[in-house]
Amino acid sequence: MKVLKGLCVLLVLPVWLHGGVSPARSQSTFRVRWVVDGDTIILENNKHVRYLGIDAPEIERKDKKGEPLGEAARAFNKRLVFGKRVRLVFSKERTDRYGRWLAYVYLPDGTLVNAALIEAGFAHVLYQRATGGRFQSFLALQRRAMARKRGIWRHLFSEDPVKLVGNTASKRFHLPTCANAKRIHPQNRKPFKGKWDAFWEGFAPAGCCFSP
């Protein structure tokens, strides 16, 4: 698997609309040809785009188990973008290790799709160096979705807590038994009572510990 409104009139709209958008380093417009899952799409030029700063639950594939609400997240994403022309805003890191574009994806009406998925409870915040100033606004939306137990948070709320170890440098959390958890520098170690607490602080599960 794979949380703001201000007093100023300009910030009356939800965060995932026009407010708080810094000038783009680079941006392009394309039509969405296919929706792979809750956080990945394929454009008309066959380029895969991974939504920047979020992670949605995995859908079932031949080599991988699905996660709760993976198909629901994909369906929500599809309703938002399929067949539509979207605007991509890139940050410093334009591609990931798989060659996919990393981008903030906007609908013609200004909706930031990445944020809309978080607000609906179909994705969680994923700290990346490229997310820059977006992290805190995404976390505010996530906390609101968690408080309302939307989407994935309804499922997580019912889980029994398991002690975890967070890395403040990467903002990833690990099981204490994970080999990588034992390598975390003492200054960067942050204990959590369970996943809920870790997600509330903006940490995301480390793939080495929690891959489906």
Short mmCIF file of the C-alpha atoms (twelve columns), coordinates in Angstrom:
data_MODEL
# 
_entry.id   MODEL 
# 
loop_
_atom_site.group_PDB 
_atom_site.id 
_atom_site.type_symbol 
_atom_site.label_atom_id 
_atom_site.label_alt_id 
_atom_site.label_comp_id 
_atom_site.label_asym_id 
_atom_site.label_seq_id 
_atom_site.Cartn_x 
_atom_site.Cartn_y 
_atom_site.Cartn_z 
_atom_site.pdbx_PDB_model_num 
ATOM 1   C CA . MET A 1   0.000   0.000   0.000   1 
ATOM 2   C CA . LYS A 2   1.444   0.295   -1.896  1 
ATOM 3   C CA . VAL A 3   -4.241  15.344  6.762   1 
ATOM 4   C CA . LEU A 4   -6.789  23.493  5.304   1 
ATOM 5   C CA . LYS A 5   -8.569  26.429  4.897   1 
ATOM 6   C CA . GLY A 6   -7.237  29.824  5.801   1 
ATOM 7   C CA . LEU A 7   -8.872  33.082  6.777   1 
ATOM 8   C CA . CYS A 8   -7.968  34.691  3.488   1 
ATOM 9   C CA . VAL A 9   -10.585 34.632  0.714   1 
ATOM 10  C CA . LEU A 10  -8.050  33.157  -1.685  1 
ATOM 11  C CA . LEU A 11  -7.810  30.020  0.464   1 
ATOM 12  C CA . VAL A 12  -11.513 29.292  0.851   1 
ATOM 13  C CA . LEU A 13  -11.323 26.507  -1.726  1 
ATOM 14  C CA . PRO A 14  -10.195 23.038  -0.578  1 
ATOM 15  C CA . VAL A 15  -6.455  22.479  -0.544  1 
ATOM 16  C CA . TRP A 16  -6.627  20.171  -3.529  1 
ATOM 17  C CA . LEU A 17  -7.946  22.963  -5.750  1 
ATOM 18  C CA . HIS A 18  -6.110  26.145  -6.619  1 
ATOM 19  C CA . GLY A 19  -4.804  27.306  -3.232  1 
ATOM 20  C CA . GLY A 20  -1.146  27.002  -2.250  1 
ATOM 21  C CA . VAL A 21  0.237   26.066  -5.671  1 
ATOM 22  C CA . SER A 22  3.790   27.218  -6.253  1 
ATOM 23  C CA . PRO A 23  5.033   27.942  -9.801  1 
ATOM 24  C CA . ALA A 24  5.680   24.708  -11.680 1 
ATOM 25  C CA . ARG A 25  9.182   23.747  -12.665 1 
ATOM 26  C CA . SER A 26  7.784   21.987  -15.700 1 
ATOM 27  C CA . GLN A 27  4.291   21.048  -16.792 1 
ATOM 28  C CA . SER A 28  2.547   19.324  -19.685 1 
ATOM 29  C CA . THR A 29  -0.995  18.351  -20.687 1 
ATOM 30  C CA . PHE A 30  -2.023  14.878  -21.863 1 
ATOM 31  C CA . ARG A 31  -5.127  12.701  -22.144 1 
ATOM 32  C CA . VAL A 32  -5.359  9.690   -19.807 1 
ATOM 33  C CA . ARG A 33  -5.539  6.460   -21.808 1 
ATOM 34  C CA . TRP A 34  -5.711  3.984   -18.911 1 
ATOM 35  C CA . VAL A 35  -5.809  3.829   -15.117 1 
ATOM 36  C CA . VAL A 36  -3.477  1.173   -13.724 1 
ATOM 37  C CA . ASP A 37  -4.386  1.500   -10.049 1 
ATOM 38  C CA . GLY A 38  -5.020  4.114   -7.380  1 
ATOM 39  C CA . ASP A 39  -1.830  6.052   -7.989  1 
ATOM 40  C CA . THR A 40  -0.652  5.223   -11.523 1 
ATOM 41  C CA . ILE A 41  -2.022  6.113   -14.959 1 
ATOM 42  C CA . ILE A 42  -1.006  5.668   -18.595 1 
ATOM 43  C CA . LEU A 43  -1.120  8.641   -20.926 1 
ATOM 44  C CA . GLU A 44  -1.979  8.877   -24.605 1 
ATOM 45  C CA . ASN A 45  1.763   8.777   -25.369 1 
ATOM 46  C CA . ASN A 46  1.992   5.444   -23.471 1 
ATOM 47  C CA . LYS A 47  3.985   7.055   -20.677 1 
ATOM 48  C CA . HIS A 48  3.271   5.747   -17.179 1 
ATOM 49  C CA . VAL A 49  2.740   8.409   -14.506 1 
ATOM 50  C CA . ARG A 50  3.114   7.736   -10.786 1 
ATOM 51  C CA . TYR A 51  1.315   10.276  -8.607  1 
ATOM 52  C CA . LEU A 52  3.834   12.202  -6.559  1 
ATOM 53  C CA . GLY A 53  3.641   12.248  -2.757  1 
ATOM 54  C CA . ILE A 54  1.026   9.523   -2.248  1 
ATOM 55  C CA . ASP A 55  0.679   5.752   -2.144  1 
ATOM 56  C CA . ALA A 56  -2.576  3.887   -2.788  1 
ATOM 57  C CA . PRO A 57  -3.325  0.272   -1.801  1 
ATOM 58  C CA . GLU A 58  -2.107  -2.347  -4.250  1 
ATOM 59  C CA . ILE A 59  -4.467  -4.251  -6.507  1 
ATOM 60  C CA . GLU A 60  -4.067  -7.982  -6.983  1 
ATOM 61  C CA . ARG A 61  -1.657  -9.045  -9.715  1 
ATOM 62  C CA . LYS A 62  -0.219  -12.362 -10.798 1 
ATOM 63  C CA . ASP A 63  2.915   -11.909 -8.704  1 
ATOM 64  C CA . LYS A 64  1.466   -9.866  -5.851  1 
ATOM 65  C CA . LYS A 65  -1.439  -10.003 -3.415  1 
ATOM 66  C CA . GLY A 66  -3.880  -7.142  -3.337  1 
ATOM 67  C CA . GLU A 67  -4.510  -4.892  -0.355  1 
ATOM 68  C CA . PRO A 68  -7.832  -3.827  1.200   1 
ATOM 69  C CA . LEU A 69  -9.640  -1.255  -0.994  1 
ATOM 70  C CA . GLY A 70  -7.080  -1.527  -3.779  1 
ATOM 71  C CA . GLU A 71  -9.798  -1.958  -6.392  1 
ATOM 72  C CA . ALA A 72  -11.911 0.778   -4.797  1 
ATOM 73  C CA . ALA A 73  -8.961  3.178   -4.991  1 
ATOM 74  C CA . ARG A 74  -8.465  2.316   -8.655  1 
ATOM 75  C CA . ALA A 75  -12.167 2.858   -9.357  1 
ATOM 76  C CA . PHE A 76  -12.111 6.249   -7.629  1 
ATOM 77  C CA . ASN A 77  -9.028  7.282   -9.582  1 
ATOM 78  C CA . LYS A 78  -10.643 6.099   -12.807 1 
ATOM 79  C CA . ARG A 79  -13.777 8.166   -12.182 1 
ATOM 80  C CA . LEU A 80  -11.575 11.211  -11.722 1 
ATOM 81  C CA . VAL A 81  -9.219  10.975  -14.692 1 
ATOM 82  C CA . PHE A 82  -10.050 8.274   -17.250 1 
ATOM 83  C CA . GLY A 83  -10.369 9.713   -20.753 1 
ATOM 84  C CA . LYS A 84  -9.747  13.243  -19.505 1 
ATOM 85  C CA . ARG A 85  -6.998  15.674  -20.360 1 
ATOM 86  C CA . VAL A 86  -4.848  16.291  -17.309 1 
ATOM 87  C CA . ARG A 87  -2.055  18.719  -16.548 1 
ATOM 88  C CA . LEU A 88  1.147   17.321  -15.090 1 
ATOM 89  C CA . VAL A 89  3.349   19.376  -12.808 1 
ATOM 90  C CA . PHE A 90  6.810   17.952  -12.242 1 
ATOM 91  C CA . SER A 91  9.262   18.537  -9.435  1 
ATOM 92  C CA . LYS A 92  13.051  18.134  -9.345  1 
ATOM 93  C CA . GLU A 93  12.862  14.353  -9.657  1 
ATOM 94  C CA . ARG A 94  10.925  13.797  -12.862 1 
ATOM 95  C CA . THR A 95  11.158  9.979   -12.997 1 
ATOM 96  C CA . ASP A 96  11.364  7.061   -10.582 1 
ATOM 97  C CA . ARG A 97  13.613  4.015   -10.779 1 
ATOM 98  C CA . TYR A 98  11.116  2.288   -13.073 1 
ATOM 99  C CA . GLY A 99  11.187  5.122   -15.588 1 
ATOM 100 C CA . ARG A 100 7.710   6.367   -14.696 1 
ATOM 101 C CA . TRP A 101 7.056   10.093  -14.583 1 
ATOM 102 C CA . LEU A 102 6.511   11.476  -11.093 1 
ATOM 103 C CA . ALA A 103 3.956   14.269  -11.119 1 
ATOM 104 C CA . TYR A 104 1.177   16.215  -9.505  1 
ATOM 105 C CA . VAL A 105 -1.855  15.608  -11.696 1 
ATOM 106 C CA . TYR A 106 -4.495  18.304  -12.201 1 
ATOM 107 C CA . LEU A 107 -7.938  18.071  -13.782 1 
ATOM 108 C CA . PRO A 108 -9.196  20.865  -16.066 1 
ATOM 109 C CA . ASP A 109 -11.216 22.332  -13.163 1 
ATOM 110 C CA . GLY A 110 -8.062  22.667  -11.052 1 
ATOM 111 C CA . THR A 111 -8.579  19.596  -8.849  1 
ATOM 112 C CA . LEU A 112 -5.291  18.112  -7.674  1 
ATOM 113 C CA . VAL A 113 -5.921  14.379  -8.075  1 
ATOM 114 C CA . ASN A 114 -3.124  13.347  -5.698  1 
ATOM 115 C CA . ALA A 115 -4.778  15.312  -2.883  1 
ATOM 116 C CA . ALA A 116 -8.309  14.195  -3.779  1 
ATOM 117 C CA . LEU A 117 -7.280  10.552  -3.298  1 
ATOM 118 C CA . ILE A 118 -5.869  11.319  0.135   1 
ATOM 119 C CA . GLU A 119 -8.939  13.292  1.180   1 
ATOM 120 C CA . ALA A 120 -11.243 10.446  0.129   1 
ATOM 121 C CA . GLY A 121 -9.218  7.925   2.135   1 
ATOM 122 C CA . PHE A 122 -7.953  6.012   -0.904  1 
ATOM 123 C CA . ALA A 123 -4.261  6.859   -0.477  1 
ATOM 124 C CA . HIS A 124 -1.815  7.847   2.225   1 
ATOM 125 C CA . VAL A 125 0.972   10.397  2.262   1 
ATOM 126 C CA . LEU A 126 4.323   9.192   0.948   1 
ATOM 127 C CA . TYR A 127 7.242   11.415  1.864   1 
ATOM 128 C CA . GLN A 128 9.639   11.932  -1.041  1 
ATOM 129 C CA . ARG A 129 12.355  14.528  -1.496  1 
ATOM 130 C CA . ALA A 130 10.498  15.719  -4.582  1 
ATOM 131 C CA . THR A 131 7.275   16.470  -2.685  1 
ATOM 132 C CA . GLY A 132 8.836   19.544  -1.092  1 
ATOM 133 C CA . GLY A 133 6.249   21.878  0.453   1 
ATOM 134 C CA . ARG A 134 3.319   19.597  -0.423  1 
ATOM 135 C CA . PHE A 135 3.978   17.181  2.419   1 
ATOM 136 C CA . GLN A 136 2.351   19.198  5.209   1 
ATOM 137 C CA . SER A 137 -0.797  20.050  3.213   1 
ATOM 138 C CA . PHE A 138 -1.169  16.392  2.180   1 
ATOM 139 C CA . LEU A 139 -0.688  15.317  5.802   1 
ATOM 140 C CA . ALA A 140 -3.441  17.707  6.930   1 
ATOM 141 C CA . LEU A 141 -5.828  16.093  4.443   1 
ATOM 142 C CA . GLN A 142 -4.775  12.630  5.581   1 
ATOM 143 C CA . ARG A 143 -5.427  13.432  9.230   1 
ATOM 144 C CA . ARG A 144 -8.891  14.680  8.343   1 
ATOM 145 C CA . ALA A 145 -9.622  11.463  6.436   1 
ATOM 146 C CA . MET A 146 -8.291  9.420   9.346   1 
ATOM 147 C CA . ALA A 147 -10.417 11.306  11.868  1 
ATOM 148 C CA . ARG A 148 -13.477 10.585  9.730   1 
ATOM 149 C CA . LYS A 149 -12.372 6.971   9.158   1 
ATOM 150 C CA . ARG A 150 -12.721 7.257   5.416   1 
ATOM 151 C CA . GLY A 151 -11.659 4.485   3.051   1 
ATOM 152 C CA . ILE A 152 -8.501  2.677   4.125   1 
ATOM 153 C CA . TRP A 153 -8.624  4.253   7.578   1 
ATOM 154 C CA . ARG A 154 -11.822 2.435   8.507   1 
ATOM 155 C CA . HIS A 155 -9.999  -0.850  7.913   1 
ATOM 156 C CA . LEU A 156 -6.817  0.248   9.693   1 
ATOM 157 C CA . PHE A 157 -8.740  1.500   12.731  1 
ATOM 158 C CA . SER A 158 -9.925  -2.037  13.428  1 
ATOM 159 C CA . GLU A 159 -6.405  -3.540  13.380  1 
ATOM 160 C CA . ASP A 160 -4.712  -4.541  16.613  1 
ATOM 161 C CA . PRO A 161 -1.753  -2.230  17.337  1 
ATOM 162 C CA . VAL A 162 1.746   -3.598  16.771  1 
ATOM 163 C CA . LYS A 163 4.840   -1.784  17.989  1 
ATOM 164 C CA . LEU A 164 6.815   -0.169  15.168  1 
ATOM 165 C CA . VAL A 165 10.056  1.717   14.635  1 
ATOM 166 C CA . GLY A 166 10.082  4.864   12.502  1 
ATOM 167 C CA . ASN A 167 13.009  6.478   10.701  1 
ATOM 168 C CA . THR A 168 12.688  10.268  10.922  1 
ATOM 169 C CA . ALA A 169 15.133  10.718  8.032   1 
ATOM 170 C CA . SER A 170 13.086  8.709   5.515   1 
ATOM 171 C CA . LYS A 171 9.677   8.943   7.246   1 
ATOM 172 C CA . ARG A 172 9.212   5.190   6.875   1 
ATOM 173 C CA . PHE A 173 8.147   2.816   9.631   1 
ATOM 174 C CA . HIS A 174 9.412   -0.734  10.150  1 
ATOM 175 C CA . LEU A 175 8.656   -3.796  12.189  1 
ATOM 176 C CA . PRO A 176 11.209  -4.007  15.035  1 
ATOM 177 C CA . THR A 177 12.361  -7.371  13.667  1 
ATOM 178 C CA . CYS A 178 13.141  -5.933  10.214  1 
ATOM 179 C CA . ALA A 179 16.854  -5.898  9.399   1 
ATOM 180 C CA . ASN A 180 16.619  -2.321  8.121   1 
ATOM 181 C CA . ALA A 181 14.980  -1.210  11.372  1 
ATOM 182 C CA . LYS A 182 18.046  -2.331  13.252  1 
ATOM 183 C CA . ARG A 183 20.230  -0.143  11.013  1 
ATOM 184 C CA . ILE A 184 18.377  3.094   11.817  1 
ATOM 185 C CA . HIS A 185 20.662  5.606   13.520  1 
ATOM 186 C CA . PRO A 186 19.634  6.107   17.169  1 
ATOM 187 C CA . GLN A 187 19.038  9.810   16.556  1 
ATOM 188 C CA . ASN A 188 16.544  8.949   13.795  1 
ATOM 189 C CA . ARG A 189 14.636  6.225   15.664  1 
ATOM 190 C CA . LYS A 190 11.034  7.005   16.601  1 
ATOM 191 C CA . PRO A 191 8.854   4.382   18.333  1 
ATOM 192 C CA . PHE A 192 5.167   4.020   17.507  1 
ATOM 193 C CA . LYS A 193 2.450   2.087   19.315  1 
ATOM 194 C CA . GLY A 194 0.905   1.035   16.002  1 
ATOM 195 C CA . LYS A 195 0.309   1.910   12.358  1 
ATOM 196 C CA . TRP A 196 -2.364  4.486   13.182  1 
ATOM 197 C CA . ASP A 197 0.082   6.592   15.195  1 
ATOM 198 C CA . ALA A 198 2.763   6.268   12.515  1 
ATOM 199 C CA . PHE A 199 0.433   7.320   9.696   1 
ATOM 200 C CA . TRP A 200 -0.849  10.240  11.793  1 
ATOM 201 C CA . GLU A 201 2.719   11.566  11.955  1 
ATOM 202 C CA . GLY A 202 3.131   11.210  8.183   1 
ATOM 203 C CA . PHE A 203 5.234   8.057   8.164   1 
ATOM 204 C CA . ALA A 204 4.648   5.367   5.529   1 
ATOM 205 C CA . PRO A 205 5.300   1.609   5.647   1 
ATOM 206 C CA . ALA A 206 8.747   0.493   4.537   1 
ATOM 207 C CA . GLY A 207 8.455   -1.813  1.535   1 
ATOM 208 C CA . CYS A 208 10.999  -4.253  2.963   1 
ATOM 209 C CA . CYS A 209 8.669   -4.921  5.905   1 
ATOM 210 C CA . PHE A 210 5.165   -4.515  4.537   1 
ATOM 211 C CA . SER A 211 5.102   -5.516  0.872   1 
ATOM 212 C CA . PRO A 212 1.880   -7.451  0.076   1 
# 
